[in-house]
């Protein structure tokens, strides 16, 4: 049997209209030649070939083509999708050319619409249309004197600004009326321990008649923290909210959000008064803090900062009706002072991924892309806003650190005044004493470096670009090795090197490190805290970097070893502004220690030779002295009597307890007003 063929003898051809070329067939079907040839080859369109003629000699019958096209449309439901994109033959009928042009126009129009929508969506996802909310703000400096400490707050009408200052000697609450150039001390030395950089310490009552402030009475426990008030125009200090660490009023002044200082910083919402039976809206896990409660403008959410002080936190929000917290930022750095200009625009302070700052950031809470707003050397210490978002008040900070030395004597009861040290770098902090030398850290812009001072001359041992040390460098017992932890390019790294700066090597870059390291007395391992599911624990890392073994299972950081390796002391979780000092045996087991509770900002503990005592900073957040705890008797002794304006932020002491180096921080801040009314 032969294959079927569409070849028909000339004598049998029908008398109806015949199309004698590919061009005529294409014109009849309003298609181009390529399309009809493809249909004939792939879909069996009825095309006949003349017998004995060359291969290109074809013809088709109109009736057959009509029948085939009707069948094809019934099968496919529509014409070939390429129909709208064909080239119309020159001799095609006018109506067919118009149809093709219409289809072309429709296709181009749809393509353009889709392109515009796609580009618009992409630009919005990248926040191409985002604008700096303070780009056109006017700046005014409100203070022009020294010893401004910040924590600035602004009244709801934007007319009064309160701040902390040591202008009269002791830290007090001050107030000024915007534009008056006059400043009034409201507390006159009657209140102690006003400073706490981890929370919003100052505020105003909704009607602006009172300035409110955080306070912990001297010598009281963390649970004794409360919010007090004083009339804006001056008057008697009175209790405002008992046992409330921070609060914020809703925009209409009818509801109050607040948290206490008990474990987890439980967050409450009430109708304007704190009641003993208020039910907590949210409470964090132990060791995690929730600070800076802030109402959303529409009253639907409470925004707050949650994390582990002081360098791992983010902004979250929770519905005022209850529910689970929702994460807003994902920076995992030190975040402070969130304010909302409107229900979309969030401003806040945050350090960068390497720990430098804090800088001023903005974010649209819908798209949640952070934008850093300042790129100069100025750092921010506080931020507040009026409820309508038209005025901001901020503290610009340029703190200065320096090192001082003093010698303690066993026989003399008189403590000499600390003497400033001359160092090659412009600033110095994180001091550590080694045998015959001193190590310290210095900063220049976004870069930090480790220096060695020996024999009156200084040598730079290490410098990191865009690097931030997580704590003081650690010196091995024999003084030959140095270990230090760094946050750099978003990663935490533990380094070790020789005491002369040679032999730099990485011990670990796989852990989320916290705080300063400490050498084990045998020099075979380094102890440091690392985050495990958000909680820091002490780990023992071998010097070859091959092993990392958990040492303490509970919340623990900032280790210090006894020189015989029998025990290690460490700091526990913060509760309010305080933390407990604990100890573990060399194998991680329990080790007894007299009760010791210290204030935030003094985590470094030094263990004297033969384990006879611990030396530490004790006092208020902004003013501490050196103390000694006798481990045999459990009795504490004050070693220094530094002035009330002396902020000792760090120290180190020789193993024999005689040579001391103190790190002093001096604040140099200014209060600035940002007027956004023209935005």
C-alpha positions in Angstrom: 0.0 0.0 0.0 1.2 3.5 -0.8 1.1 6.4 1.6 -1.7 8.8 1.4 -1.1 11.8 -0.9 -2.8 15.1 -1.6 -1.6 15.0 -5.2 -4.5 15.2 -7.6 -4.4 14.8 -11.4 -5.0 17.9 -13.3 -8.0 16.4 -15.1 -9.7 15.8 -11.7 -9.4 19.2 -10.2 -12.5 21.0 -9.1 -13.9 23.9 -11.0 -14.0 26.1 -7.8 -11.5 28.9 -7.0 -8.0 27.6 -7.0 -5.0 29.2 -5.3 -1.9 28.6 -7.4 1.0 29.6 -5.2 2.1 29.8 -1.5 1.7 33.5 -1.8 -1.9 33.2 -2.8 -2.7 30.6 -0.1 -1.1 32.9 2.5 -3.1 35.9 1.4 -6.3 33.9 1.4 -5.7 32.8 5.0 -4.3 36.3 6.0 -1.1 34.7 7.1 2.5 34.8 5.9 4.1 32.2 3.7 6.1 30.7 6.5 3.0 30.0 8.6 1.0 28.3 6.0 4.0 26.2 5.0 4.3 25.1 8.7 0.6 24.3 8.8 0.9 22.1 5.7 3.9 20.2 7.1 2.9 19.9 10.8 -0.9 20.0 10.8 -1.9 18.5 7.4 -3.4 21.6 5.8 -4.7 20.5 2.4 -2.2 21.7 -0.2 -1.8 20.0 -3.6 1.3 19.6 -5.8 1.3 19.5 -9.6 2.4 16.1 -10.9 5.8 16.0 -12.6 6.5 19.7 -11.8 9.2 21.0 -9.5 8.7 20.7 -5.8 7.7 24.3 -5.3 4.7 24.1 -7.7 1.6 23.9 -5.4 -2.0 24.9 -5.4 -4.9 24.7 -2.9 -8.7 24.8 -3.1 -10.6 27.5 -1.2 -13.4 25.2 0.0 -10.9 22.7 1.4 -9.0 25.4 3.2 -12.2 26.8 4.7 -13.3 23.4 6.0 -9.8 22.7 7.4 -9.7 26.1 9.2 -13.1 25.5 10.7 -12.0 22.1 12.0 -8.7 23.6 13.3 -10.6 26.4 15.2 -12.9 23.9 16.8 -10.0 21.8 17.9 -7.7 24.6 19.2 -10.3 27.1 20.3 -8.5 29.9 18.6 -6.1 30.7 15.8 -2.4 30.1 16.0 -0.8 32.3 18.7 1.7 33.6 16.2 -1.1 35.0 14.1 -0.9 38.5 15.7 2.8 38.7 15.0 3.0 37.8 11.3 4.2 40.0 8.4 1.2 40.9 6.2 1.7 40.2 2.5 1.9 43.2 0.2 -1.2 42.3 -1.7 -3.3 41.2 1.3 -6.8 42.7 1.6 -7.1 46.0 3.5 -9.3 44.5 6.3 -6.7 41.8 7.1 -3.9 44.3 7.4 -6.1 46.4 9.8 -6.7 43.3 11.9 -3.0 42.5 12.1 -2.2 46.1 13.1 -4.8 46.1 15.8 -3.4 42.9 17.2 0.1 44.3 17.1 -1.0 47.5 19.0 -2.8 45.4 21.6 0.2 43.3 22.2 2.6 46.3 22.5 0.1 48.0 24.9 -0.2 45.0 27.2 3.6 44.5 27.2 4.1 48.2 28.1 1.6 48.0 31.0 3.2 44.8 32.3 6.6 46.4 32.1 5.5 49.5 33.9 3.8 47.5 36.7 6.9 45.3 37.0 9.3 48.1 37.2 7.1 50.0 39.7 6.8 46.9 41.9 10.6 46.4 41.8 11.3 50.0 42.6 8.9 49.9 45.5 10.5 46.7 46.8 13.9 48.5 46.7 12.3 51.6 48.2 13.4 53.7 45.2 10.8 56.3 46.2 11.9 56.4 49.9 12.9 59.8 51.1 14.9 60.8 54.1 12.3 62.0 56.7 14.7 64.6 58.2 16.2 65.8 54.9 14.5 69.2 55.1 14.5 69.5 58.9 16.0 72.6 60.5 18.5 72.0 63.3 19.0 74.1 66.4 21.5 73.5 69.2 19.7 74.1 72.5 22.6 73.7 75.0 25.9 75.6 74.9 27.6 74.4 78.1 29.7 71.4 79.2 28.7 68.4 81.2 25.5 67.7 79.3 24.7 64.0 79.6 21.6 63.8 77.4 18.6 61.5 77.8 16.6 64.5 76.3 12.8 64.4 76.2 10.3 66.8 74.7 6.8 67.8 75.9 3.8 66.9 73.7 3.4 70.4 72.5 7.1 70.7 71.6 7.6 73.7 73.9 9.8 72.2 76.7 12.8 70.0 76.6 14.2 68.1 79.7 17.6 66.5 79.9 20.3 65.3 82.3 23.3 67.4 83.1 26.1 67.7 85.7 26.4 71.5 85.2 26.1 72.1 89.0 28.4 69.3 90.0 26.0 66.3 90.4 23.8 64.9 87.7 20.4 66.6 87.8 17.2 66.9 85.8 17.2 70.2 83.8 14.5 71.8 81.7 14.4 74.6 79.1 11.7 76.3 77.2 12.5 76.2 73.5 13.8 79.5 72.3 14.2 81.0 75.7 17.9 80.3 76.2 17.3 79.7 79.9 18.0 76.5 81.8 16.5 75.4 85.1 17.8 72.8 87.5 14.7 70.9 88.8 16.3 68.4 91.3 19.2 70.4 92.8 21.2 67.4 93.9 18.3 65.8 95.8 18.2 62.7 93.6 20.9 60.1 93.0 21.4 57.6 90.3 19.5 59.2 87.4 21.5 57.9 84.5 20.7 54.7 82.6 21.7 54.6 79.0 19.7 51.4 78.3 16.3 52.9 78.9 14.3 56.1 78.3 14.9 57.8 81.7 13.1 61.2 81.1 9.6 62.1 79.9 6.7 64.4 80.4 3.1 63.9 81.7 0.5 64.2 78.9 -0.4 67.8 79.9 3.3 68.8 80.1 3.0 70.0 83.7 5.4 67.3 85.1 8.8 66.1 84.1 9.2 62.4 84.9 12.4 60.5 85.5 13.7 57.0 86.3 15.4 56.5 89.6 16.7 53.8 91.8 17.3 54.8 95.4 20.9 54.3 96.5 21.6 50.9 98.0 18.2 49.5 97.0 17.6 46.4 94.9 16.6 46.4 91.2 13.0 45.8 92.2 13.0 49.2 94.0 13.3 51.1 90.7 10.4 53.6 90.1 9.4 56.6 88.1 9.3 59.9 89.9 8.2 63.4 88.8 8.8 67.1 89.4 6.8 70.1 88.2 8.0 71.5 84.9 8.1 74.9 86.5 9.9 73.7 89.6 8.7 72.1 92.9 8.7 69.0 95.0 9.9 65.6 93.8 7.1 63.0 94.1 6.6 59.4 93.2 4.8 59.1 89.8 4.6 55.3 89.0 5.8 52.9 91.7 8.0 50.0 90.5 7.7 51.2 86.8 11.0 51.3 84.9 9.7 52.8 81.7 6.3 54.0 80.3 4.6 55.7 77.4 1.2 57.4 77.1 -1.0 56.7 74.1 -1.5 59.7 71.7 -4.8 60.7 73.3 -3.3 60.4 76.8 -5.9 57.8 77.9 -3.9 54.6 78.1 -0.5 53.8 79.6 2.0 51.2 78.4 4.7 50.4 80.9 7.2 47.7 82.1 8.6 46.8 85.5 12.1 45.7 86.3 11.4 42.1 87.3 12.8 39.3 85.3 11.8 39.5 81.6 10.7 43.1 81.9 6.9 42.3 81.7 5.0 44.8 79.6 1.5 46.0 80.6 -1.2 48.2 79.1 -3.7 50.0 81.5 -6.3 52.7 81.4 -3.9 55.2 82.9 -2.9 53.9 86.3 -0.6 51.0 87.4 -2.6 48.5 89.3 -1.3 45.4 91.2 -3.6 43.1 89.3 -2.7 44.3 85.8 -2.1 41.4 83.4 1.1 41.3 81.5 0.8 41.7 77.8 4.2 40.1 77.2 7.2 39.0 79.2 10.6 37.9 77.8 12.6 34.9 78.8 15.1 35.3 81.6 18.2 37.3 80.7 16.3 39.0 77.8 15.2 42.6 78.2 12.3 44.6 76.8 12.9 48.4 76.8 11.6 51.6 75.2 7.8 50.8 75.0 6.3 53.1 72.4 2.7 53.5 71.2 1.9 53.4 67.5 0.0 56.6 66.4 -3.2 54.6 65.7 -3.0 52.9 69.2 -3.0 49.4 67.7 0.5 48.4 68.7 3.2 48.8 71.3 6.7 48.9 69.8 9.6 47.9 72.0 13.3 46.9 71.9 13.9 43.3 72.9 17.3 41.6 73.2 20.3 40.8 75.4 22.0 43.9 76.7 23.7 45.7 75.4 24.7 44.6 71.9 22.1 42.1 70.6 18.6 43.6 70.2 15.9 44.5 67.7 12.6 46.4 67.5 9.4 44.4 67.9 5.8 45.2 68.2 2.8 43.5 69.8 -1.0 44.3 69.4 -2.4 46.1 72.4 -5.1 43.5 72.5 -2.5 40.7 73.0 -0.9 38.1 70.8 2.6 37.2 69.7 5.3 39.8 69.2 6.2 40.6 65.6 9.8 41.5 64.7 10.3 44.8 62.9 14.1 45.2 62.5 16.6 42.4 61.9 19.9 44.1 62.8 20.8 42.3 66.0 22.8 45.2 67.3 22.4 47.7 70.1 19.2 49.5 69.4 17.8 52.4 71.4 15.1 55.1 71.5 12.5 54.1 68.8 10.1 56.9 67.8 7.3 56.9 65.3 6.7 60.0 63.2 3.6 58.5 61.7 2.1 55.0 61.4 4.7 54.1 58.7 7.9 56.0 59.6 10.1 54.7 62.4 13.2 56.4 63.6 15.7 54.8 66.0 19.3 54.7 67.1 21.5 51.6 66.4 25.1 50.5 66.2 26.2 49.0 63.0 27.1 45.4 62.5 30.6 46.0 63.7 29.5 47.7 66.9 30.3 51.3 65.9 27.7 54.1 66.7 25.0 54.5 67.7 23.8 56.1 64.4 20.4 57.5 63.4 18.2 55.1 61.3 14.8 55.3 59.6 12.5 52.6 58.4 9.1 52.2 56.8 7.5 49.6 59.0 5.7 48.1 56.1 8.8 47.4 53.9 11.2 47.1 56.8 14.4 48.2 55.0 16.7 50.2 57.4 18.3 53.4 56.2 21.1 55.1 58.0 20.5 58.9 58.1 23.9 60.2 59.2 27.4 59.4 57.9 29.5 61.9 59.8 31.5 61.4 63.1 28.6 62.5 65.3 27.0 59.7 67.4 23.6 59.8 68.9 22.9 59.1 72.6 19.1 59.7 72.8 16.1 60.5 70.6 12.5 61.7 71.4 9.6 63.1 69.3 6.4 64.9 69.8 3.3 62.7 69.2 2.5 64.5 65.9 6.1 63.8 64.6 6.8 67.5 63.9 9.6 68.0 66.3 12.5 65.8 67.4 15.0 66.3 70.2 18.3 64.4 70.2 21.5 64.1 72.1 24.7 64.3 70.0 27.5 62.6 71.8 31.3 62.8 71.4 32.6 61.0 74.5 36.3 61.0 75.4 38.1 58.2 77.1 41.5 58.4 78.9 43.7 56.2 81.1 44.9 57.1 84.6 47.2 55.2 87.0 47.4 54.9 90.7 49.3 52.7 93.2 47.6 51.0 96.2 49.6 50.3 99.4 48.8 47.7 102.0 50.0 50.0 104.8 48.6 53.4 103.8 44.9 54.1 104.4 45.1 57.2 102.2 44.3 56.5 98.5 46.3 58.7 96.2 44.6 60.5 93.3 44.8 58.8 90.0 47.4 60.4 87.6 46.7 60.8 83.9 48.8 58.6 81.6 50.5 59.8 78.5 49.8 57.5 75.6 50.6 57.8 71.9 47.0 57.4 70.7 44.3 60.1 71.0 42.2 58.0 73.3 42.5 54.8 75.3 40.2 52.2 76.8 40.0 48.5 77.8 43.3 48.6 79.8 45.1 45.3 80.7 48.3 45.0 82.7 50.9 42.4 81.7 54.4 41.8 83.1 56.2 45.0 82.5 53.7 46.4 80.0 50.2 47.7 79.5 47.8 46.9 76.7 44.9 49.2 75.7 42.6 49.8 72.8 42.3 53.0 70.8 39.8 54.1 68.2 40.0 56.4 65.2 36.8 56.8 63.2 35.4 53.3 62.5 38.7 51.6 63.1 40.0 50.2 66.4 43.6 49.1 67.3 45.5 47.4 70.1 48.5 49.2 71.6 51.3 48.2 73.9 53.0 50.6 76.3 56.3 49.5 77.6 59.3 51.5 78.9 57.5 54.8 78.1 57.1 54.0 74.4 54.0 52.8 72.6 53.7 50.3 69.8 50.6 49.4 67.7 50.2 45.6 67.8 47.1 45.2 65.7 44.7 47.4 63.7 41.3 46.5 62.2 39.5 48.4 59.5 35.8 48.8 60.4 36.5 46.6 63.4 35.0 46.8 66.9 36.5 44.9 69.9 33.9 43.1 71.9 35.8 43.6 75.1 39.3 44.0 76.6 42.2 41.9 75.2 43.3 39.1 77.4 46.9 38.4 78.4 48.1 34.9 79.2 49.5 34.1 82.6 53.1 34.1 81.4 52.5 37.4 79.5 53.6 35.9 76.2 50.3 35.6 74.4 47.3 37.9 73.8 43.7 37.0 72.8 41.0 39.3 71.7 37.5 39.1 70.2 36.4 41.4 67.3 33.2 42.2 65.5 34.1 42.8 61.9 32.1 42.7 58.7 29.1 41.2 60.5 31.1 38.3 62.0 32.6 37.8 65.4 36.2 36.5 65.4 38.5 35.3 68.2 42.2 36.1 67.5 45.4 35.2 69.3 48.9 36.6 68.8 52.3 37.0 70.5 52.7 39.8 72.9 54.8 41.6 70.4 52.1 41.5 67.7 53.5 38.7 65.6 51.9 35.3 64.9 48.4 36.5 64.5 45.9 33.6 64.0 42.2 32.9 64.1 41.1 30.7 67.0 37.4 30.8 66.0 35.1 32.5 63.5 32.2 30.2 63.8 30.7 31.3 67.2 28.5 34.2 68.0 30.9 35.7 70.6 30.0 37.9 73.5 32.3 40.1 75.6 36.0 39.7 76.6 38.0 36.4 76.5 40.2 35.0 79.3 43.2 32.6 79.1 43.0 29.5 81.2 46.0 29.5 83.6 47.8 26.7 81.8 47.7 28.7 78.5 46.1 25.7 76.6 42.7 27.2 76.1 40.7 30.5 75.9 37.4 31.0 77.7 34.8 33.3 76.2 31.0 33.6 76.1 29.1 32.7 73.0 25.4 33.0 72.2 23.5 29.7 72.3 19.8 30.2 71.2 20.1 33.9 72.3 21.7 33.2 75.7 25.4 33.6 76.3 27.3 30.6 77.9 31.0 30.2 78.7 32.9 28.0 76.3 36.5 26.6 76.5 38.2 26.9 73.1 41.5 25.1 72.5 44.3 27.3 71.3 44.6 25.3 68.1 40.9 26.1 67.4 40.0 22.5 67.0 37.5 22.2 69.9 34.9 24.3 71.7 33.5 22.8 74.8 30.7 24.3 77.0 32.0 25.2 80.4 29.0 26.9 82.1 25.5 25.9 81.1 23.6 28.9 82.6 23.7 32.6 81.5 27.4 33.5 81.8 29.9 36.1 80.4 33.1 38.0 81.1 35.2 35.2 82.7 38.2 35.7 85.0 40.3 32.8 86.2 42.0 32.2 89.5 45.8 31.8 88.8 45.8 28.1 89.9 42.8 27.3 87.7 40.6 26.1 90.6 37.7 28.4 89.7 36.5 31.0 87.3 34.2 33.9 88.1 31.7 35.3 85.7 28.7 37.7 85.5 25.1 36.5 85.3 22.0 37.9 83.6 20.9 41.5 84.1 17.9 42.1 86.3 16.9 45.7 86.0 20.3 47.5 86.2 22.0 44.9 88.3 23.6 41.5 87.8 25.0 38.8 90.0 28.6 37.7 90.1 29.0 33.9 90.2 31.7 31.3 90.1 32.3 27.8 88.7 35.0 25.2 89.4 37.6 24.6 86.8 35.7 21.7 85.4 32.4 23.7 85.2 31.0 22.4 88.4 29.7 24.5 91.3 32.1 26.7 93.3 31.0 28.7 96.4 31.2 32.5 96.3 30.1 35.2 98.8 26.9 37.0 97.5 27.9 39.8 95.1 25.5 42.0 93.1 26.9 44.8 90.9 25.5 47.6 88.7 25.5 47.5 84.9 28.7 48.9 83.4 31.1 47.2 85.7 31.4 43.6 84.4 35.1 43.3 84.6 36.2 41.2 87.7 39.9 40.8 88.6 41.1 37.8 90.7 44.1 38.6 92.9 47.0 36.2 93.3 46.4 33.0 95.4 42.6 33.6 94.9 42.5 35.8 98.0 40.1 38.4 96.7 38.1 39.9 93.8 38.4 43.5 92.7 35.6 45.2 90.8 33.8 48.5 90.1 30.8 49.2 92.3 28.4 52.0 92.6 25.9 53.9 90.4 25.7 53.5 86.6 27.7 56.7 86.0 29.8 56.8 89.1 31.7 53.8 90.6 34.7 53.1 92.8 37.0 50.2 93.1 36.1 47.6 95.8 37.8 44.5 97.1 35.9 41.4 98.2 37.9 39.2 100.6 37.0 35.6 99.6 37.9 34.2 103.0 35.9 36.5 105.2 33.3 37.7 102.6 33.9 41.3 103.7 34.0 44.2 101.1 36.5 47.1 101.3 36.4 50.3 99.3 39.7 50.9 97.5 39.2 54.3 95.9 37.2 57.5 96.6 36.8 59.0 93.1 35.0 62.3 92.7 31.3 62.5 92.0 32.0 63.7 88.4 34.5 60.8 87.8 33.0 58.1 85.6 35.2 55.0 85.8 34.1 52.9 82.9 36.9 50.2 83.2 40.0 49.2 85.0 42.7 46.6 85.6 44.8 45.7 88.6 48.1 43.7 88.9 47.8 40.3 90.5 49.5 41.6 93.7 46.8 44.2 94.0 49.1 47.3 93.9 49.2 48.7 90.4 45.9 50.0 89.0 45.0 51.5 85.7 41.5 53.2 85.4 39.6 54.0 82.3 37.7 57.3 82.5 34.8 58.4 80.3 34.0 62.1 80.0 30.8 63.0 78.2 30.8 65.8 75.7 27.2 66.1 74.5 24.8 68.7 73.1 21.0 68.7 72.9 19.7 69.5 69.4 16.2 70.3 68.2 15.0 69.1 64.8 12.0 70.9 63.4 10.2 68.8 60.8 7.1 71.0 60.4 8.1 71.9 56.8 8.5 68.2 55.7 
